[in-house]
Amino acid sequence: MKSILSIASLSLLLVACGGSQKGTSTSKKIADPSVYAQTITQEDLKTALYQYASDEFEGRETGAEGQKKAVNFLKEHYIKYGVAAAKQDGNYFQEVPLSVMAKPSVDLSINGKALKNLEDFVSINPMKTSTLKADQIINLGYGIEDDKFSSYDAIDVKGKVVFFMTGEPKNEDGTYVISGTKEASKWSNFRQEFALKRDIAKDKGAKAVLFYHQDVFAMAALRYGGSSGRMSLAGNDNNMFYFLVNTETTKAIFNKDVTDFPVGFKNEVLKTSFNLDFTDNSEAISSENVAAIIKGSEKPNEYIIISAHLDHEGIKNGEVYNGADDDGSGTVAILEIAEAFAKARKDGHGPKRSVVFLNVTGEEKGLLGSRHYTDKDPIFPLANTVADLNIDMIGRTDPNRKTGDRNYIYLIGSDKLSTELHDISEMVNTKYTNVELDYTYNDKDDPNRFYYRSDHYNFAKNNIPVIFYFNGTHDDYHQPSDTPDKIEYDLLENRTRLVFHTAWELANRETRIIVDKAE
């Protein structure tokens, strides 16, 4: 890999940080960040990762003994580097109360027909124990709200039980109403429609959703039934029941076989009886985020967050899921970046803004640690949080990537909220690291929905600019074969340096980046 600076240049050459860019001139000279980027090395990353992703850590299952070893590993490194705890009480750990979900006890009848949990319906959302009775169900057809088509025209679903099915409407000529072509839109892609349709109903105040998708019902029953290890934030009340249903349930709703009922383009109110008794059987546990900080010298109350998730899949069927790439690679990258900033501060070149190193738990369980931080207990005010640089899998290459440089990284989200952040990211990379920045998965309609699947999203939904650094999936993704010997450490080094340089620029700019694209 091409080095960033020659050994001869490793002197404290003072330059203006990003001085060639508008808005980046500084009131005082600061050290060349490349001096400190050079301290991020393959050897150090490898040493840390071989320990962090070893069998000793038992796959770092959220709340389990291996995860406790992991958080202590991180704490010890921050102490070693002289990076202080982020919390005012000096504790590196932020407690994250969780619930381990078990199969709920559910009695559901529609129009007098008793329906069976996991046979006729599956409960998706964790909910508190409660009852719900209704004398109508609103048939929303496809449950879509789009510029070209809405299932919600002239109807109020607040506090109501609603039904919708998979798919989207077509014209008489066989083309799709929304796309105008014979190619389906995101509303027919299960990975997308599952969340999109749910969230629209929730935003409109629906009390319960019955979603018919027979093709995935068996899979959902397997995943959401029994003691699967699924978790949620403790005390998290979603305020809306979300049930995936099969044909027996639709027969009860419409009093006829599912193949006969007209969905059509219009919604309709169905007079019916709906009776639900729901008992939550979840178990309380606790986990931890790890948070450390280097306080800013001039703007200590503005925060740059660098995040990665510390957890993985644990042990399954006697095999340890080491999670070297996912997300051991991001975790050790944060440690190296923290050490580089600490060395700069020791030399008198600490950042102007505070830099927070946030290792979050429960990502594999639904972004729980980052959601706890943003939604329930932000250590630092979200209004003062400038950006989140999130690292999740940066140690491998994507075998499905057919063209381009081996030294690449997928960037997701950099342009979603701040044009300035995107431009800074591009500038920093050109100036220092020359990684090929690949935006393949940055499209808002990307069917993989990677933008929504890692911890940066919980910051982005609060209008905090983000960059998600990601190498893509591979055959070892979420397998016990994701081991540290398969990491490409030269790539991990350069990608880590890219994040460091971006954080350095954000922390030392004269002005805070502007959010100019918030919705």
C-alpha positions in Angstrom: 0.0 0.0 0.0 1.2 3.5 -0.8 2.4 5.2 2.3 1.0 8.5 3.3 4.3 10.2 4.2 7.9 9.2 3.9 9.8 8.6 7.1 11.8 11.7 6.5 8.7 13.8 6.7 7.9 12.7 10.2 8.6 16.0 11.8 6.2 18.3 13.5 5.8 20.4 10.3 3.1 23.0 11.1 0.5 23.5 8.5 -3.1 25.0 8.5 -5.6 22.1 8.8 -7.4 21.9 5.4 -6.2 25.4 4.6 -7.0 25.0 0.9 -10.7 24.6 1.6 -13.1 27.4 2.3 -14.1 27.6 5.9 -11.1 25.6 7.2 -8.6 28.3 8.0 -7.7 28.3 11.7 -6.7 31.0 14.1 -3.6 29.1 15.0 -1.3 26.6 13.3 -1.8 23.0 14.2 0.3 19.9 13.6 0.3 17.9 10.4 -2.2 15.1 11.2 -0.2 12.7 9.0 2.4 12.6 11.8 -0.2 11.0 14.1 -2.0 9.0 11.4 1.3 7.2 10.9 0.9 5.8 14.5 -2.0 3.8 13.2 -0.3 0.6 12.0 -1.2 -2.8 10.7 0.8 -4.4 13.5 -1.1 -2.7 16.3 -4.4 -3.3 14.6 -3.6 -7.0 14.2 -2.4 -7.4 17.8 -5.5 -5.9 19.2 -7.9 -7.8 16.9 -6.3 -11.2 17.4 -7.2 -10.8 21.1 -10.5 -9.1 20.7 -11.8 -11.6 18.2 -10.4 -14.6 20.0 -12.3 -17.5 21.5 -11.6 -16.0 24.9 -14.3 -13.3 24.2 -16.9 -16.0 23.3 -18.3 -14.1 20.4 -19.2 -11.0 22.5 -22.9 -11.9 22.8 -24.8 -8.9 24.2 -25.1 -9.2 28.0 -23.1 -12.4 28.2 -19.7 -13.0 29.9 -17.8 -12.5 26.6 -19.3 -9.1 26.1 -18.3 -8.2 29.7 -14.7 -9.2 28.8 -14.9 -7.0 25.7 -16.0 -3.8 27.5 -13.2 -4.3 30.0 -10.7 -4.8 27.2 -11.8 -1.4 25.8 -11.7 0.4 29.1 -8.2 -0.9 29.8 -7.0 0.4 26.4 -8.5 3.9 27.0 -6.9 4.1 30.4 -3.6 2.9 28.9 -3.8 5.7 26.2 -4.8 8.3 28.7 -8.2 8.9 27.2 -10.7 9.8 29.9 -14.1 8.4 30.5 -16.9 10.3 28.8 -19.2 10.3 31.8 -18.7 12.9 34.4 -18.6 10.3 37.2 -15.5 8.8 35.6 -17.2 5.6 34.6 -16.4 4.4 31.1 -19.5 2.3 31.0 -23.0 3.6 30.1 -25.5 1.1 31.3 -28.0 -0.1 28.7 -31.0 -1.9 30.3 -32.4 -4.5 27.9 -35.1 -7.1 27.7 -34.5 -10.6 26.2 -37.7 -11.3 24.4 -39.5 -14.6 24.7 -42.6 -15.8 22.9 -45.5 -13.7 24.3 -48.8 -15.2 25.5 -51.3 -13.9 23.0 -55.1 -14.5 22.7 -56.5 -13.1 19.5 -59.9 -13.5 18.0 -61.4 -11.8 15.0 -65.1 -12.1 14.1 -65.3 -14.8 16.8 -62.6 -17.0 15.3 -59.8 -17.8 17.7 -56.4 -17.5 16.1 -53.2 -19.3 17.1 -49.9 -17.6 17.8 -47.2 -18.7 15.4 -49.7 -20.6 13.3 -52.0 -17.8 12.2 -50.1 -14.7 13.2 -46.6 -13.7 14.6 -46.0 -10.8 16.9 -43.1 -8.7 15.6 -42.9 -5.7 17.9 -42.1 -6.0 21.6 -45.0 -4.6 23.6 -46.1 -4.2 27.2 -48.8 -6.5 28.6 -52.2 -5.1 27.5 -55.5 -5.7 25.9 -57.1 -4.2 22.8 -60.7 -4.3 21.5 -62.0 -2.9 18.3 -65.2 -3.0 16.3 -63.6 -2.3 12.9 -60.5 -3.0 10.9 -59.4 -0.6 8.2 -58.3 -2.4 5.0 -55.5 -0.3 3.6 -54.9 -2.6 0.6 -51.1 -2.2 0.1 -50.5 0.2 3.0 -48.5 2.6 0.8 -48.1 6.3 1.0 -46.2 7.7 -2.0 -46.4 10.7 -4.3 -48.0 8.6 -7.0 -50.3 6.5 -4.8 -51.7 6.6 -1.3 -53.6 4.0 0.7 -54.4 6.6 3.3 -56.6 8.9 1.2 -59.5 10.4 3.2 -59.1 8.1 6.1 -57.9 8.5 9.7 -56.2 5.4 11.2 -55.3 6.9 14.6 -56.0 4.5 17.3 -57.4 1.9 14.8 -56.5 -1.6 13.8 -55.3 -1.7 10.1 -54.7 -4.4 7.6 -52.4 -4.3 4.6 -50.7 -6.8 2.3 -47.4 -7.2 0.5 -46.9 -5.6 -2.9 -48.1 -2.6 -4.8 -50.8 -1.7 -7.3 -50.5 -2.2 -11.1 -52.2 -0.5 -14.0 -54.4 -2.4 -16.4 -51.5 -2.8 -18.8 -49.4 -4.6 -16.2 -47.1 -1.7 -15.4 -46.7 -0.6 -11.8 -48.5 2.5 -10.7 -45.6 3.9 -8.8 -42.7 3.2 -11.2 -44.7 3.5 -14.4 -42.8 0.5 -15.7 -42.9 -3.3 -15.3 -40.2 -3.0 -12.7 -41.5 -3.1 -9.1 -40.5 -0.4 -6.6 -39.3 -0.5 -3.1 -42.9 -1.2 -2.0 -42.6 -4.7 -3.2 -39.2 -5.5 -1.8 -39.7 -7.3 1.5 -36.6 -5.9 3.2 -37.9 -2.4 2.5 -41.6 -2.7 2.7 -41.6 -4.5 6.0 -40.3 -1.4 7.7 -41.7 1.3 5.4 -45.3 0.2 5.6 -45.0 -0.3 9.4 -43.5 3.1 10.0 -46.1 4.9 8.0 -48.9 3.2 9.9 -47.1 4.0 13.2 -46.6 7.7 12.3 -50.3 8.0 11.5 -51.2 6.6 14.9 -52.4 3.1 14.1 -52.8 1.0 17.3 -52.3 -2.4 15.6 -51.2 -3.6 12.1 -52.0 -6.9 10.5 -49.6 -7.4 7.6 -50.3 -10.3 5.1 -47.2 -11.7 3.5 -47.7 -15.5 3.2 -44.3 -16.1 1.5 -42.3 -15.1 4.5 -44.7 -16.1 7.3 -43.0 -19.4 8.1 -39.6 -17.6 8.3 -41.1 -14.9 10.6 -42.6 -17.6 12.9 -39.3 -19.2 13.2 -37.4 -16.0 13.9 -39.9 -14.3 16.2 -41.3 -17.3 18.0 -39.8 -19.0 21.0 -36.6 -17.9 22.8 -34.5 -16.7 19.9 -32.3 -14.3 21.9 -34.0 -11.3 20.4 -33.7 -8.2 22.5 -35.2 -4.7 23.0 -34.5 -1.7 25.1 -36.1 -2.2 28.5 -39.2 -0.2 29.0 -39.5 0.3 25.3 -43.1 0.6 24.4 -43.6 0.7 20.6 -47.2 1.8 21.1 -48.3 -0.3 18.1 -48.8 -4.0 17.8 -47.3 -5.4 14.6 -48.5 -8.8 13.5 -47.5 -10.7 10.4 -50.5 -12.8 9.4 -51.4 -15.8 7.2 -54.4 -16.9 5.2 -56.4 -18.1 8.3 -56.3 -14.6 9.7 -57.3 -13.0 6.4 -60.2 -15.4 6.2 -61.4 -14.3 9.6 -61.1 -10.6 8.6 -62.8 -10.8 5.3 -65.1 -13.9 5.9 -63.8 -15.5 2.7 -60.7 -17.0 1.2 -57.8 -14.6 0.7 -57.6 -15.3 -3.0 -61.2 -13.9 -3.4 -61.1 -10.6 -1.5 -60.6 -7.5 -3.6 -57.7 -5.3 -2.4 -58.2 -2.7 -5.0 -56.8 0.9 -4.9 -59.3 2.1 -2.3 -59.2 1.7 1.4 -62.3 0.5 3.3 -63.7 0.2 6.8 -64.6 -3.4 7.7 -67.1 -3.8 10.6 -65.8 -6.6 12.7 -64.9 -7.7 16.2 -61.3 -7.7 17.3 -60.2 -8.9 20.7 -56.6 -9.1 21.8 -55.0 -10.1 25.2 -51.2 -9.8 25.1 -48.8 -10.8 27.9 -45.1 -9.9 27.6 -42.8 -12.7 28.8 -39.5 -11.0 28.4 -36.5 -11.1 30.8 -34.5 -8.1 32.0 -30.7 -8.0 31.5 -28.1 -5.3 31.4 -25.3 -4.4 28.9 -22.9 -1.5 28.5 -21.8 1.0 26.0 -18.2 2.2 26.4 -17.6 5.9 26.0 -14.3 7.8 26.2 -13.4 11.4 25.3 -10.6 13.8 24.5 -12.0 17.2 25.3 -11.6 20.0 22.9 -9.2 22.9 23.7 -11.3 25.7 22.2 -14.8 24.3 21.6 -15.2 21.6 24.2 -19.0 21.6 24.1 -19.1 20.6 20.4 -18.6 16.8 19.9 -17.4 14.6 17.1 -18.4 11.0 17.7 -16.6 8.0 16.3 -18.7 4.9 16.8 -18.4 1.1 16.3 -20.4 -1.7 17.8 -18.6 -4.0 20.3 -20.9 -7.0 20.2 -21.3 -10.0 17.9 -23.3 -13.2 17.7 -21.9 -15.2 20.7 -21.7 -19.0 20.7 -24.2 -21.1 18.6 -24.2 -24.8 18.6 -20.9 -24.9 20.3 -19.1 -22.7 17.8 -17.7 -19.3 18.6 -18.7 -16.5 16.3 -15.6 -14.4 16.6 -16.8 -11.4 14.6 -13.3 -10.3 13.5 -14.6 -8.1 10.6 -18.1 -7.6 12.2 -17.2 -5.5 14.1 -13.9 -6.3 15.6 -12.3 -4.3 12.7 -14.2 -1.2 13.6 -13.6 -1.6 17.3 -9.8 -1.9 17.0 -9.9 1.0 14.5 -11.5 3.2 17.1 -8.8 2.3 19.7 -6.0 3.2 17.2 -7.7 6.5 16.4 -8.1 7.3 20.1 -4.4 6.6 20.6 -3.4 8.8 17.7 -5.5 11.7 19.1 -4.1 11.1 22.6 -0.5 11.3 21.2 -1.3 14.5 19.4 -2.7 16.0 22.6 0.4 15.0 24.5 2.4 16.9 22.0 0.3 20.0 22.6 -1.9 19.5 19.5 -5.2 18.3 21.1 -8.4 18.8 19.0 -10.3 22.1 19.1 -13.6 20.2 19.4 -14.2 17.2 21.7 -13.8 13.8 20.2 -15.9 11.0 21.7 -15.0 7.4 21.2 -18.3 5.4 21.5 -18.3 1.6 21.5 -22.0 0.5 21.5 -23.6 -2.7 22.5 -26.5 -4.6 21.0 -26.1 -3.6 17.4 -26.7 -7.1 16.3 -30.0 -7.0 18.3 -31.4 -4.0 16.6 -29.0 -1.0 17.1 -30.0 -1.0 20.7 -26.9 0.6 22.3 -26.8 3.5 19.9 -30.6 3.9 20.2 -30.2 4.0 24.0 -27.6 6.7 23.6 -29.6 8.9 21.2 -33.1 8.3 22.4 -32.8 7.8 26.1 -29.5 8.8 27.6 -27.2 11.0 25.5 -24.0 11.6 27.4 -23.6 14.8 25.5 -26.4 16.9 24.0 -27.5 15.8 20.5 -27.8 19.5 19.6 -24.1 19.9 20.2 -23.1 16.8 18.3 -21.5 17.8 15.1 -21.2 14.4 13.3 -21.0 10.7 13.8 -18.4 8.7 11.9 -19.5 5.1 12.2 -17.2 2.1 11.4 -18.8 -1.3 10.9 -16.8 -3.9 8.9 -13.7 -2.3 7.3 -11.2 -5.2 7.3 -12.2 -7.3 4.3 -13.2 -6.9 0.6 -16.5 -7.6 -1.0 -16.2 -10.6 -3.3 -19.2 -9.4 -5.4 -17.5 -6.1 -6.2 -16.4 -6.8 -9.8 -14.5 -3.6 -10.7 -12.4 -1.0 -8.9 -9.4 -0.7 -6.7 -8.8 -3.3 -3.9 -8.1 -0.3 -1.7 -11.7 0.9 -1.5 -14.4 1.6 1.1 -18.2 1.9 0.7 -19.3 5.2 2.1 -23.0 5.6 3.1 -24.8 8.7 4.3 -22.1 11.3 3.9 -24.3 13.5 1.7 -27.6 12.8 3.3 -27.7 15.7 5.8 -24.7 17.9 5.1 -23.2 18.8 1.7 -20.2 20.1 3.6 -19.5 16.8 5.3 -19.5 15.0 2.0 -17.1 17.5 0.5 -14.8 17.4 3.5 -14.7 13.6 3.3 -13.7 13.7 -0.4 -11.1 16.4 0.2 -9.5 14.6 3.2 -9.3 11.3 1.2 -7.7 13.0 -1.8 -5.2 14.8 0.4 -4.1 12.0 2.6 -5.2 8.4 1.9 -6.4 7.9 -1.7 -8.9 5.2 -0.9 -11.4 4.6 -3.6 -14.7 5.9 -2.2 -17.5 3.7 -3.5 -21.1 5.0 -3.1 -22.8 1.9 -4.5 -25.0 1.5 -1.3 -25.6 5.2 -0.7 -28.8 5.3 -2.8 -31.8 6.0 -0.6 -33.6 3.2 -2.4 -30.8 0.7 -2.0 -32.7 -2.6 -1.4 -30.1 -3.7 1.2 -31.1 -0.7 3.3 -27.5 -0.5 4.8 -28.2 3.1 5.7 -30.7 1.9 8.2 -28.8 -1.1 9.5 -25.9 0.2 11.5 -25.5 2.6 14.5 -25.0 5.8 12.5 -28.7 5.7 11.7 -29.8 6.6 15.2 -27.7 9.8 14.9 -28.9 10.5 11.4 -32.6 10.3 12.4 -31.8 13.1 14.8 -30.4 15.3 11.9 -26.8 14.7 13.0 -24.6 14.3 9.8 -23.1 10.8 9.5 -20.6 8.8 7.5 -20.9 5.0 7.5 -17.6 3.2 6.6 -18.3 -0.3 5.3 -16.4 -2.9 3.2 -19.5 -4.9 2.2 -20.6 -8.4 3.2 -18.7 -11.7 2.3 -19.2 -15.4 2.8 -18.0 -15.2 6.4 -20.5 -12.5 7.4 -22.4 -13.7 10.5 -20.6 -17.0 10.4 -18.1 -18.6 12.8 -15.5 -18.3 10.0 -15.3 -14.5 10.4 -11.8 -14.8 12.0 -8.9 -12.4 12.4 -6.6 -14.4 10.0 -8.9 -13.3 7.1 -8.5 -9.6 7.8 -6.5 -7.6 5.2 -4.5 -5.5 7.6 -3.0 -3.1 5.1 -6.6 -2.1 4.0 -7.7 -1.9 7.6 -4.8 0.5 8.3 -5.5 2.8 5.5 -9.2 2.9 6.1 -8.6 3.6 9.8 -6.4 6.5 8.8 -9.1 7.8 6.5 -11.5 8.0 9.5 -8.8 9.6 11.7 -8.1 12.3 9.1 -11.8 13.0 8.6 -12.3 13.3 12.4 -9.3 15.5 12.7 -10.6 17.9 10.1 -14.0 18.0 11.6 -12.6 18.6 15.1 -10.2 21.4 14.1 -12.2 23.4 11.5 -12.8 27.0 12.5 -16.6 26.6 11.9 -18.9 23.7 12.6 -20.2 21.9 9.5 -23.7 23.0 8.5 -26.7 20.7 8.2 -28.3 21.9 5.0 -30.3 18.9 3.9 -32.4 17.9 6.9 -36.0 16.9 6.1 
